[in-house]
Amino acid sequence: MGEVFQVAGAIIASVGGSGVILLGLSSWLGKVWASRILENEKRDHAIEIEDFKSRLNKEITVVNSIIDKSVHVTKLQYDKEFLIYLEIWEKLANCVISTKNLYPKFGSTPTDEKELEEFNMKKYDRFVNDFNEFSNTITKYSPFYEEKLYLGFIELRNICNRQGSLFNTYNFEVKYSVTYALARDTKMDSEERKEVYTKFHEKIDILQSSLQKEIREHLKSLQTIEI
């Protein structure tokens, strides 16, 4: 900018301050200054834009890193819980079948007393095995899945346990336990019969259906990424 003033001063001195030349010189100087200012502003804007792009790229990198970690953790959790629920559901289904078979709504039973006792013993042994496997599995994995589902499994287990206890009482303990030595003819009352043949079946179906829906919804929620 100093060179411009030197040139201008030299020109003014040489022409003796002619008004016309001064007017032209002023116009020229204005264009020079405007051009210099525009170039400076362009350079400043370019620097600002590059700085903004640099900061934006850093923020994008951080966000992408968070997303990658979130996806990784969510996938690990999904895969782990999926396998847990898969194993639990297999045990649950077996336990439900064995429980319902203790007092089936339809089916035939042996008429011979000895055959009937063996038949009942096999049913009960199967129930005990499936019940224990289901119980052990939900307990083993209890820290690693939803508490709400754990409580649902416990509720279902309690119903199955009640059904099994009544079966054991009236098919084995009444006949062989010392507790019933003076009451060998003890029979299941009408309310208990209604429970084992109807109410428990209905409760199990409702609870099993509810748990199935909750598991599906929970696993689906794990597929949604939240940052």
C-alpha positions in Angstrom: 0.0 0.0 0.0 3.0 2.4 0.6 4.1 1.9 -3.0 0.7 3.2 -4.2 1.1 6.4 -2.2 4.6 6.9 -3.4 3.4 6.6 -7.0 0.5 8.9 -6.4 2.7 11.5 -4.8 5.2 11.4 -7.7 2.5 11.8 -10.2 0.9 14.7 -8.4 4.2 16.5 -8.0 5.1 16.1 -11.7 1.8 17.4 -13.1 1.5 20.3 -10.7 -1.8 19.1 -9.1 -4.0 19.0 -12.2 -7.6 18.5 -11.2 -8.4 16.1 -14.0 -5.5 13.9 -13.3 -6.2 13.9 -9.6 -9.8 12.9 -10.3 -8.5 10.0 -12.5 -5.9 9.1 -9.9 -8.6 9.0 -7.1 -10.7 6.6 -9.2 -7.7 4.4 -9.9 -6.6 4.4 -6.2 -10.2 3.5 -5.2 -10.2 0.5 -7.5 -6.7 -0.6 -6.2 -7.8 -0.3 -2.6 -11.1 -2.1 -3.3 -9.2 -4.9 -5.1 -6.7 -5.2 -2.2 -9.5 -5.2 0.4 -11.4 -7.9 -1.6 -8.4 -10.1 -1.9 -7.7 -9.7 1.9 -11.3 -10.6 2.7 -11.2 -13.6 0.3 -8.0 -14.8 2.0 -9.5 -14.4 5.5 -12.7 -16.2 4.5 -10.6 -19.0 3.0 -8.7 -19.4 6.2 -12.0 -19.4 8.2 -13.5 -22.0 5.9 -10.5 -24.3 6.1 -10.5 -23.9 9.9 -14.2 -24.7 10.0 -13.7 -27.8 7.7 -10.9 -29.0 10.0 -13.0 -28.7 13.2 -16.0 -30.2 11.4 -13.9 -33.2 10.3 -12.6 -33.7 13.8 -16.2 -33.7 15.2 -17.4 -36.1 12.5 -14.5 -38.4 13.4 -15.5 -38.3 17.0 -19.2 -39.0 16.2 -18.3 -41.8 13.9 -16.1 -43.4 16.6 -19.0 -43.2 19.1 -21.4 -44.7 16.5 -18.9 -47.5 15.8 -18.5 -48.3 19.5 -22.3 -48.1 20.0 -22.9 -50.5 17.1 -20.2 -52.9 18.4 -21.5 -52.9 22.0 -25.2 -53.2 20.9 -24.4 -56.1 18.5 -22.4 -57.9 21.3 -25.3 -57.4 23.7 -27.9 -58.5 21.1 -26.0 -61.7 20.2 -25.4 -62.6 23.9 -29.0 -62.0 25.0 -30.3 -63.8 21.9 -28.4 -66.9 22.8 -29.5 -66.7 26.5 -33.2 -66.3 25.5 -32.9 -69.1 23.0 -31.6 -71.5 25.7 -34.1 -70.4 28.3 -37.0 -70.7 25.9 -36.1 -74.2 25.0 -36.1 -75.2 28.7 -39.3 -73.2 29.3 -41.1 -75.0 26.5 -40.1 -78.4 27.8 -41.1 -77.5 31.3 -44.5 -76.2 30.2 -45.2 -79.4 28.2 -44.2 -81.6 31.1 -46.3 -79.5 33.5 -49.4 -79.7 31.4 -48.9 -83.5 30.9 -49.3 -84.0 34.6 -53.0 -83.2 34.3 -53.8 -83.1 30.6 -57.2 -82.0 29.4 -57.4 -84.9 27.1 -55.6 -88.3 27.0 -55.8 -91.8 28.1 -54.3 -93.5 31.1 -53.7 -97.1 32.0 -56.4 -98.8 33.9 -54.2 -101.3 35.7 -53.1 -99.9 39.0 -49.4 -100.9 38.7 -49.2 -99.6 35.1 -50.8 -96.4 36.2 -48.3 -95.9 39.0 -45.4 -96.5 36.5 -47.1 -94.2 34.0 -47.4 -91.4 36.6 -43.9 -91.9 37.9 -42.5 -91.4 34.4 -44.6 -88.3 33.9 -43.4 -86.9 37.2 -39.8 -87.8 36.7 -39.9 -86.0 33.3 -41.5 -83.0 34.9 -38.9 -82.8 37.7 -36.1 -83.0 35.2 -37.5 -80.3 32.9 -38.5 -78.1 35.8 -35.0 -78.2 37.3 -33.4 -77.5 34.0 -35.6 -74.5 33.4 -35.1 -73.2 36.9 -31.3 -73.7 36.8 -31.1 -71.9 33.4 -33.0 -68.8 34.4 -31.0 -68.5 37.6 -27.7 -69.1 35.9 -28.2 -66.3 33.4 -30.2 -64.0 35.7 -27.5 -61.2 35.8 -27.3 -61.0 32.1 -30.8 -60.3 30.9 -33.8 -58.1 31.7 -35.0 -58.2 35.3 -38.6 -57.8 34.1 -38.3 -61.0 32.0 -36.5 -62.8 34.9 -39.5 -62.0 37.1 -41.8 -63.4 34.5 -39.9 -66.6 34.3 -40.1 -66.9 38.0 -43.8 -66.4 38.0 -44.2 -69.2 35.4 -41.9 -71.4 37.4 -44.1 -71.0 40.5 -47.2 -72.1 38.6 -45.4 -75.1 37.3 -44.1 -75.9 40.8 -47.6 -75.7 42.2 -48.9 -78.1 39.6 -46.1 -80.5 40.3 -46.6 -80.3 44.0 -50.2 -81.2 43.8 -49.5 -84.1 41.4 -46.8 -85.4 43.8 -49.1 -85.0 46.8 -52.1 -86.9 45.5 -50.2 -89.6 43.4 -47.3 -90.4 45.7 -47.4 -88.8 49.2 -51.0 -89.7 50.0 -50.1 -93.3 49.2 -46.6 -93.6 50.8 -45.8 -90.7 53.1 -46.1 -91.1 56.8 -47.8 -87.8 57.0 -50.9 -89.3 55.3 -50.8 -92.6 57.2 -54.1 -91.9 58.8 -55.7 -90.3 55.7 -54.9 -92.6 52.8 -58.2 -91.8 51.2 -57.4 -88.1 50.9 -58.7 -86.9 47.6 -58.2 -83.7 45.6 -61.1 -81.2 46.2 -63.1 -79.6 43.4 -61.2 -76.3 43.6 -57.9 -78.0 43.2 -59.2 -80.1 40.3 -60.3 -76.9 38.6 -56.8 -75.4 39.2 -54.8 -78.3 37.8 -57.0 -79.1 34.8 -58.1 -75.6 33.8 -56.8 -72.5 35.7 -53.1 -73.4 35.7 -53.2 -74.3 32.0 -54.8 -70.9 31.2 -52.3 -69.0 33.4 -49.4 -70.8 31.8 -50.6 -70.0 28.2 -51.2 -66.3 29.0 -47.8 -65.9 30.7 -45.9 -67.8 28.0 -47.5 -65.6 25.3 -46.7 -62.4 27.2 -43.1 -63.5 27.8 -42.7 -64.3 24.1 -43.9 -60.9 23.1 -41.7 -59.1 25.6 -38.6 -61.0 24.5 -39.3 -60.1 20.8 -39.8 -56.4 21.7 -36.6 -56.3 23.8 -34.4 -57.9 21.2 -35.8 -55.5 18.6 -35.0 -52.6 20.8 -31.4 -53.6 20.9 -31.2 -53.1 17.2 -31.9 -49.4 17.6 -28.7 -47.3 18.0 -28.8 -44.6 20.6 -25.9 -42.1 21.0 
